[in-house]
Amino acid sequence: MSFPFSRVMSAATATYGVYALVQPRHLGKALTSNPFEQGSYDSWARAYGVRDLAISAVGLLGRTDRVVTTAMALRIASDVTDGLLLATRAGDGATRAKVLGVTVGWATLNTVALVADRR
């Protein structure tokens, strides 16, 4: 199988990985309006960026179904875990809903891509 949808999602996630490394403050700004707290999320954003680039590289360059499927499963699990972790840090319900919407939404898109590719 060629996994075209999974590879597109891997490329999109790699784009986010680069963004997270170049603009790490985006995460803190999304979670809090307090500029002093925003910086505390820069390390998280950089870690997410490195992780997303690594998993995306496997998803993009994997030569077997099993390798691409594993990369996608890791991507989905990472998104769900990120959502749960970041939601606990959100200061209010609206921010929590935004965080969960983005992370669970991305996990859902990755799941749909993987399921479509495996058919």
DOKOL-380263 format. One line per field, with one value per residue: residue number from 1; x, y, z of N, C-alpha, C, O in turn. Coordinates in nm, 2 decimals. Atoms other than C-alpha are relative to their C-alpha. Example, Ala and Ser with C-alpha at 12.3 -4.5 7.8 and 13.67 -1.06 7.14 Angstrom:
BEGIN
pos (1_2)
n.east (0.09_-0.09)
n.north (-0.12_-0.11)
n.up (0.00_0.00)
ca.east (1.23_1.37)
ca.north (-0.45_-0.11)
ca.up (0.78_0.71)
c.east (0.09_-0.08)
c.north (0.12_0.11)
c.up (0.00_0.08)
o.east (0.19_-0.03)
o.north (0.12_0.22)
o.up (0.07_0.09)
//
This chain:
BEGIN
pos (1_2_3_4_5_6_7_8_9_10_11_12_13_14_15_16_17_18_19_20_21_22_23_24_25_26_27_28_29_30_31_32_33_34_35_36_37_38_39_40_41_42_43_44_45_46_47_48_49_50_51_52_53_54_55_56_57_58_59_60_61_62_63_64_65_66_67_68_69_70_71_72_73_74_75_76_77_78_79_80_81_82_83_84_85_86_87_88_89_90_91_92_93_94_95_96_97_98_99_100_101_102_103_104_105_106_107_108_109_110_111_112_113_114_115_116_117_118_119)
n.east (0.08_-0.08_0.04_-0.01_0.06_-0.09_-0.12_0.04_0.01_-0.13_-0.06_0.06_-0.05_-0.13_0.00_0.02_-0.13_-0.09_0.06_-0.02_-0.14_-0.03_0.08_0.05_0.09_0.14_0.07_0.03_0.10_0.13_0.05_0.02_-0.03_-0.11_-0.13_-0.10_0.02_-0.01_-0.14_-0.02_0.04_-0.09_-0.07_0.10_0.02_-0.12_0.01_0.10_-0.05_-0.10_0.07_0.09_-0.09_-0.05_0.11_0.04_-0.10_0.03_0.12_-0.02_-0.10_0.01_0.01_0.09_0.13_-0.02_-0.07_0.08_0.11_-0.05_-0.02_0.14_0.05_-0.07_0.05_0.13_-0.01_-0.06_0.10_0.09_-0.07_-0.02_0.13_0.03_-0.10_0.02_0.13_-0.01_-0.08_0.08_0.05_0.15_0.07_-0.01_-0.13_0.00_0.07_-0.08_-0.11_0.05_0.05_-0.11_-0.08_0.08_0.03_-0.12_0.00_0.11_-0.05_-0.11_0.07_0.07_-0.10_-0.05_0.11_0.02_-0.11_0.00_0.11)
n.north (-0.12_-0.12_-0.08_-0.14_-0.09_0.00_-0.08_-0.14_-0.04_-0.01_-0.13_-0.11_0.00_-0.04_-0.15_-0.05_0.02_-0.11_-0.12_0.00_-0.03_-0.14_-0.09_0.08_-0.08_0.01_0.09_-0.07_-0.11_0.07_0.06_-0.10_-0.14_-0.05_0.01_0.07_0.15_0.05_0.06_0.14_0.11_0.01_0.13_0.10_-0.02_0.05_0.14_0.05_-0.02_0.11_0.13_0.00_0.02_0.14_0.09_-0.04_0.06_0.14_0.01_-0.04_0.08_0.15_0.08_0.12_-0.03_0.00_-0.11_-0.12_0.02_-0.02_-0.14_-0.07_0.04_-0.08_-0.14_-0.01_0.01_-0.12_-0.10_0.02_-0.02_-0.15_-0.06_0.02_-0.06_-0.15_-0.04_-0.01_-0.13_-0.11_-0.07_-0.02_0.10_-0.03_0.04_0.14_0.05_-0.03_0.10_0.14_0.00_0.00_0.12_0.12_-0.02_0.04_0.15_0.05_-0.01_0.10_0.13_0.01_0.02_0.14_0.10_-0.01_0.06_0.15_0.06)
n.up (0.00_0.00_-0.11_0.04_-0.10_-0.12_0.03_0.00_-0.14_-0.06_0.05_-0.08_-0.14_0.00_0.01_-0.13_-0.07_0.03_-0.06_-0.14_-0.03_0.04_-0.07_-0.11_-0.09_0.05_-0.09_-0.12_0.03_0.01_-0.13_-0.10_0.04_-0.09_0.07_-0.08_0.01_0.14_0.02_-0.06_0.09_0.11_0.01_0.05_0.14_0.07_-0.01_0.09_0.13_0.03_0.00_0.12_0.11_0.01_0.04_0.14_0.09_0.02_0.07_0.14_0.07_-0.03_0.12_-0.02_-0.06_-0.14_-0.05_0.02_-0.09_-0.13_-0.01_-0.02_-0.14_-0.09_0.02_-0.06_-0.14_-0.04_0.01_-0.11_-0.13_-0.01_-0.04_-0.14_-0.08_0.01_-0.05_-0.15_-0.03_0.05_-0.11_0.00_0.08_0.14_0.04_0.00_0.12_0.12_0.00_0.03_0.14_0.09_-0.01_0.03_0.14_0.08_-0.01_0.08_0.14_0.02_-0.01_0.13_0.11_-0.01_0.03_0.14_0.07_-0.02_0.08)
ca.east (0.00_0.11_-0.08_-0.14_-0.37_-0.14_0.15_-0.03_-0.12_0.24_0.36_0.11_0.22_0.58_0.49_0.35_0.67_0.87_0.63_0.66_1.04_1.04_0.76_0.74_0.56_0.24_0.16_0.18_-0.02_-0.29_-0.31_-0.28_-0.29_-0.03_0.30_0.50_0.34_0.35_0.73_0.69_0.54_0.82_1.01_0.69_0.64_1.00_0.96_0.64_0.81_1.10_0.87_0.63_0.92_1.05_0.72_0.63_0.96_0.88_0.53_0.65_0.95_0.83_0.85_0.62_0.26_0.36_0.60_0.36_0.07_0.29_0.39_0.02_-0.07_0.20_0.08_-0.28_-0.18_0.04_-0.24_-0.48_-0.22_-0.13_-0.50_-0.55_-0.23_-0.28_-0.65_-0.55_-0.33_-0.60_-0.71_-1.08_-1.34_-1.31_-0.94_-0.99_-1.24_-1.01_-0.72_-0.93_-1.09_-0.76_-0.58_-0.87_-0.96_-0.61_-0.62_-0.95_-0.81_-0.51_-0.74_-0.96_-0.65_-0.52_-0.85_-0.90_-0.55_-0.59_-0.90)
ca.north (0.00_0.35_0.52_0.85_1.00_0.90_1.06_1.38_1.39_1.32_1.61_1.84_1.73_1.78_2.14_2.19_2.04_2.31_2.58_2.46_2.48_2.82_2.98_2.78_3.06_2.98_2.70_2.92_3.20_2.94_2.82_3.14_3.52_3.56_3.65_3.52_3.17_3.16_3.10_2.79_2.61_2.68_2.36_2.16_2.31_2.24_1.88_1.84_1.98_1.73_1.44_1.54_1.57_1.23_1.05_1.24_1.13_0.77_0.82_0.99_0.77_0.43_0.16_-0.10_-0.09_-0.18_0.10_0.37_0.22_0.23_0.59_0.69_0.50_0.69_1.02_0.95_0.84_1.15_1.38_1.23_1.23_1.60_1.69_1.53_1.67_2.03_2.03_1.98_2.30_2.51_2.79_2.80_2.59_2.78_2.72_2.36_2.31_2.47_2.25_1.93_2.04_2.09_1.78_1.53_1.68_1.62_1.26_1.21_1.33_1.10_0.81_0.87_0.89_0.56_0.38_0.51_0.40_0.05_-0.02)
ca.up (0.00_-0.06_0.23_0.05_0.31_0.60_0.42_0.36_0.73_0.82_0.60_0.77_1.11_1.01_0.91_1.26_1.40_1.23_1.34_1.70_1.69_1.52_1.72_2.05_2.23_2.03_2.28_2.59_2.42_2.34_2.70_2.90_2.86_3.14_2.96_3.25_3.23_2.85_2.85_3.07_2.77_2.53_2.62_2.57_2.23_2.13_2.25_2.06_1.75_1.77_1.84_1.55_1.31_1.40_1.38_1.06_0.90_0.97_0.84_0.52_0.45_0.58_0.32_0.47_0.57_0.92_0.96_0.83_1.04_1.35_1.28_1.25_1.57_1.75_1.60_1.71_2.06_2.09_1.99_2.24_2.52_2.44_2.46_2.79_2.94_2.81_2.90_3.27_3.24_3.07_3.29_3.19_3.01_2.68_2.66_2.76_2.48_2.23_2.33_2.32_1.99_1.82_1.96_1.94_1.60_1.47_1.61_1.44_1.10_1.14_1.23_0.92_0.70_0.83_0.81_0.45_0.35_0.50_0.29)
c.east (0.09_-0.03_0.00_-0.06_0.09_0.12_-0.03_-0.01_0.14_0.08_-0.06_0.05_0.15_0.01_-0.03_0.12_0.10_-0.05_0.03_0.14_0.03_-0.07_-0.06_-0.10_-0.15_-0.08_-0.04_-0.11_-0.14_-0.06_-0.02_0.03_0.11_0.13_0.11_-0.01_0.02_0.14_0.02_-0.04_0.09_0.08_-0.10_-0.02_0.12_0.00_-0.10_0.05_0.10_-0.07_-0.09_0.09_0.05_-0.10_-0.04_0.10_-0.02_-0.13_0.01_0.09_-0.01_-0.03_-0.09_-0.13_0.01_0.07_-0.09_-0.12_0.05_0.03_-0.13_-0.06_0.07_-0.05_-0.14_0.01_0.07_-0.10_-0.10_0.06_0.03_-0.13_-0.03_0.10_-0.02_-0.13_0.01_0.07_-0.08_-0.06_-0.16_-0.06_0.01_0.13_0.01_-0.07_0.08_0.11_-0.05_-0.05_0.11_0.07_-0.08_-0.04_0.11_0.01_-0.10_0.04_0.10_-0.07_-0.08_0.09_0.05_-0.10_-0.02_0.12_0.01_-0.11_0.04)
c.north (0.12_0.10_0.15_0.10_0.01_0.09_0.15_0.05_0.01_0.12_0.12_0.00_0.04_0.16_0.06_-0.02_0.11_0.12_0.00_0.03_0.15_0.10_-0.08_0.07_-0.02_-0.09_0.08_0.11_-0.07_-0.04_0.11_0.14_0.06_-0.01_-0.07_-0.15_-0.05_-0.06_-0.14_-0.11_-0.01_-0.13_-0.11_0.01_-0.05_-0.16_-0.06_0.01_-0.11_-0.13_0.00_-0.01_-0.14_-0.10_0.03_-0.06_-0.15_-0.02_0.03_-0.10_-0.15_-0.07_-0.12_0.05_0.01_0.12_0.13_-0.01_0.03_0.15_0.07_-0.03_0.09_0.15_0.02_-0.01_0.13_0.12_-0.01_0.03_0.15_0.07_-0.01_0.07_0.15_0.04_0.02_0.13_0.12_0.07_0.02_-0.10_0.03_-0.04_-0.15_-0.06_0.02_-0.10_-0.14_0.00_-0.02_-0.14_-0.12_0.01_-0.05_-0.16_-0.06_0.00_-0.11_-0.14_-0.03_-0.03_-0.14_-0.10_0.00_-0.07_-0.15_-0.07_-0.05)
c.up (0.00_0.11_-0.04_0.10_0.13_-0.03_-0.01_0.15_0.07_-0.05_0.07_0.14_0.00_-0.01_0.14_0.09_-0.02_0.06_0.15_0.04_-0.03_0.09_0.13_0.09_-0.03_0.10_0.13_-0.02_-0.02_0.13_0.11_-0.05_0.09_-0.07_0.08_0.00_-0.14_-0.03_0.05_-0.10_-0.12_-0.02_-0.04_-0.15_-0.08_0.00_-0.09_-0.15_-0.04_-0.02_-0.13_-0.12_-0.01_-0.04_-0.14_-0.10_-0.02_-0.08_-0.15_-0.07_0.02_-0.13_0.01_0.06_0.15_0.06_0.00_0.10_0.15_0.02_0.03_0.13_0.10_-0.01_0.07_0.15_0.06_0.01_0.12_0.14_0.02_0.04_0.15_0.10_0.00_0.05_0.15_0.03_-0.04_0.12_0.01_-0.10_-0.15_-0.06_0.00_-0.12_-0.12_-0.01_-0.04_-0.15_-0.10_0.01_-0.04_-0.15_-0.09_0.01_-0.08_-0.15_-0.03_0.00_-0.13_-0.11_0.00_-0.04_-0.15_-0.08_0.02_-0.07_-0.13)
o.east (0.20_0.04_0.07_0.00_0.10_0.17_0.06_0.03_0.16_0.15_0.01_0.07_0.19_0.09_0.03_0.16_0.16_0.03_0.06_0.17_0.11_-0.02_-0.18_-0.17_-0.24_-0.20_-0.16_-0.19_-0.24_-0.18_-0.10_0.11_0.15_0.18_0.20_0.08_0.06_0.15_0.11_-0.01_0.07_0.09_-0.06_-0.02_0.10_0.04_-0.08_0.02_0.09_-0.04_-0.08_0.04_0.05_-0.08_-0.07_0.06_-0.01_-0.13_-0.05_0.07_0.06_-0.11_-0.13_-0.13_-0.05_0.03_-0.09_-0.16_-0.02_0.00_-0.14_-0.12_0.01_-0.06_-0.16_-0.06_0.03_-0.10_-0.13_0.01_0.01_-0.12_-0.07_0.05_-0.02_-0.14_-0.07_0.06_-0.04_-0.11_-0.21_0.01_0.02_0.14_0.07_-0.02_0.08_0.14_0.01_-0.04_0.10_0.10_-0.04_-0.06_0.08_0.04_-0.08_0.02_0.10_-0.02_-0.07_0.07_0.06_-0.07_-0.04_0.09_0.06_-0.11_-0.04)
o.north (0.12_0.20_0.23_0.21_0.12_0.15_0.23_0.16_0.10_0.19_0.21_0.11_0.11_0.22_0.16_0.07_0.16_0.20_0.10_0.08_0.20_0.21_-0.10_0.01_0.02_-0.06_0.07_0.13_0.00_-0.05_0.09_0.16_0.18_-0.13_-0.13_-0.23_-0.16_-0.16_-0.21_-0.22_-0.09_-0.19_-0.20_-0.09_-0.11_-0.22_-0.16_-0.07_-0.16_-0.20_-0.11_-0.08_-0.20_-0.18_-0.07_-0.11_-0.20_-0.11_-0.03_-0.13_-0.23_-0.03_-0.18_0.15_0.09_0.17_0.20_0.09_0.09_0.20_0.17_0.05_0.13_0.21_0.11_0.07_0.18_0.19_0.09_0.10_0.21_0.16_0.08_0.13_0.22_0.15_0.10_0.18_0.23_0.01_0.05_-0.17_-0.07_-0.10_-0.21_-0.16_-0.06_-0.15_-0.21_-0.10_-0.09_-0.20_-0.21_-0.09_-0.12_-0.22_-0.17_-0.10_-0.17_-0.23_-0.13_-0.11_-0.21_-0.19_-0.10_-0.14_-0.22_-0.20_-0.10)
o.up (0.05_0.14_0.03_0.12_0.18_0.06_0.03_0.18_0.16_0.03_0.11_0.19_0.10_0.05_0.18_0.17_0.08_0.12_0.21_0.15_0.04_0.13_0.14_0.16_0.05_0.13_0.17_0.06_0.01_0.15_0.20_-0.15_0.06_-0.09_0.02_0.01_-0.16_-0.10_0.01_-0.07_-0.21_-0.13_-0.12_-0.22_-0.18_-0.10_-0.16_-0.23_-0.15_-0.11_-0.20_-0.22_-0.12_-0.13_-0.22_-0.21_-0.13_-0.17_-0.24_-0.19_-0.04_-0.21_-0.09_0.13_0.22_0.17_0.09_0.17_0.22_0.13_0.11_0.19_0.20_0.10_0.14_0.22_0.17_0.10_0.19_0.22_0.13_0.13_0.21_0.20_0.10_0.11_0.21_0.15_-0.01_0.21_0.11_-0.18_-0.23_-0.17_-0.10_-0.18_-0.21_-0.12_-0.12_-0.21_-0.20_-0.10_-0.11_-0.22_-0.19_-0.09_-0.14_-0.22_-0.14_-0.08_-0.19_-0.19_-0.10_-0.11_-0.21_-0.18_-0.07_-0.07_-0.21)
//
